[in-house]
Amino acid sequence: MKEIHYLKDMSQDEYYPTFLVDKIKVLLEGIVHYLAQEPHTLEAIQAKLDEITYGINDLVEEFEEHNSELETVARDSIAETVMDILQAYDIELDIEDALREREW
């Protein structure tokens, strides 16, 4: 299985508060745990990804309150992590679809 590097660029950049990066990581670890349990339909996986994306959306204001934001580097870092997860579990889902509910 391919190794998953969670939020590599965000983790290495002091612009992003560590505790907020960790909150996103916990959400992403949730999809990994979900996928590891049993096979799921693409629809079920998409629903879980939507749920995680809503959770990340809920953090936008908290990032702003800490003089940070989910901008290009953050978006790319999150997307790369999701792509790693999808590849690790051999799930063919376009990243734009996977993160279709994002507001960042």
C-alpha positions as CSV (number, residue, x, y, z in Angstrom):
1,M,0.0,0.0,0.0
2,K,1.2,3.5,-0.9
3,E,2.4,5.5,2.1
4,I,0.1,8.5,2.9
5,H,1.8,11.8,3.7
6,Y,-0.8,13.8,5.5
7,L,-0.8,17.5,4.7
8,K,3.0,17.6,4.1
9,D,3.2,21.2,2.9
10,M,0.9,22.6,5.5
11,S,2.7,20.7,8.3
12,Q,6.0,22.3,7.2
13,D,4.7,25.8,7.0
14,E,4.4,27.9,10.2
15,Y,1.7,30.0,8.5
16,Y,-0.7,27.2,9.4
17,P,-1.3,26.7,13.1
18,T,-0.3,23.2,14.0
19,F,-3.4,22.5,16.1
20,L,-5.6,23.3,13.1
21,V,-3.5,21.3,10.7
22,D,-4.0,18.4,13.2
23,K,-7.8,18.9,13.1
24,I,-7.7,18.4,9.3
25,K,-5.4,15.4,9.7
26,V,-7.9,13.8,12.1
27,L,-10.7,14.3,9.6
28,L,-8.6,12.7,6.8
29,E,-7.6,9.8,9.1
30,G,-11.3,9.2,9.4
31,I,-11.7,8.4,5.7
32,V,-8.7,6.0,5.9
33,H,-10.2,4.2,8.9
34,Y,-13.5,4.0,7.0
35,L,-11.9,2.6,3.8
36,A,-9.9,0.1,5.8
37,Q,-13.0,-1.5,7.4
38,E,-14.6,-3.1,4.3
39,P,-15.4,-2.4,0.7
40,H,-17.7,0.5,0.0
41,T,-19.6,1.7,-3.0
42,L,-18.2,4.8,-4.8
43,E,-21.4,6.6,-3.6
44,A,-20.7,5.8,0.0
45,I,-17.1,6.8,-0.3
46,Q,-18.2,10.1,-1.9
47,A,-20.7,10.7,0.9
48,K,-17.9,10.2,3.5
49,L,-15.6,12.5,1.5
50,D,-18.4,15.1,1.5
51,E,-18.7,14.8,5.3
52,I,-15.0,15.3,5.7
53,T,-15.0,18.3,3.4
54,Y,-17.8,19.9,5.4
55,G,-15.7,19.4,8.5
56,I,-12.8,21.2,6.8
57,N,-15.2,23.9,5.6
58,D,-16.1,24.4,9.3
59,L,-12.5,25.2,10.1
60,V,-12.2,28.2,7.6
61,E,-13.2,30.8,10.2
62,E,-10.9,29.3,12.9
63,F,-8.0,29.5,10.5
64,E,-8.8,33.2,9.8
65,E,-9.1,33.8,13.6
66,H,-5.5,32.6,13.8
67,N,-4.2,34.8,11.0
68,S,-4.1,32.0,8.5
69,E,-6.4,30.7,5.7
70,L,-7.0,27.8,3.5
71,E,-5.4,29.2,0.4
72,T,-3.5,27.7,-2.5
73,V,-0.8,25.8,-0.5
74,A,-3.4,24.5,1.9
75,R,-5.8,23.5,-0.9
76,D,-3.0,21.7,-2.8
77,S,-1.8,20.0,0.4
78,I,-5.3,18.7,1.3
79,A,-5.9,17.6,-2.3
80,E,-2.6,15.7,-2.5
81,T,-3.4,13.9,0.8
82,V,-6.8,12.9,-0.5
83,M,-5.3,11.7,-3.8
84,D,-2.8,9.6,-1.8
85,I,-5.6,8.1,0.2
86,L,-7.6,7.3,-2.9
87,Q,-4.6,5.8,-4.6
88,A,-3.7,3.8,-1.5
89,Y,-7.1,2.1,-1.6
90,D,-7.3,1.8,-5.4
91,I,-10.3,4.1,-5.7
92,E,-10.8,5.8,-9.0
93,L,-12.4,9.1,-8.1
94,D,-11.5,12.5,-9.6
95,I,-10.1,14.9,-7.0
96,E,-12.5,17.6,-8.1
97,D,-15.4,15.2,-7.4
98,A,-13.9,14.0,-4.2
99,L,-13.7,17.5,-2.8
100,R,-16.7,18.9,-4.6
101,E,-18.2,20.4,-1.4
102,R,-15.2,22.5,-0.5
103,E,-15.6,26.2,0.2
104,W,-11.9,26.9,0.3
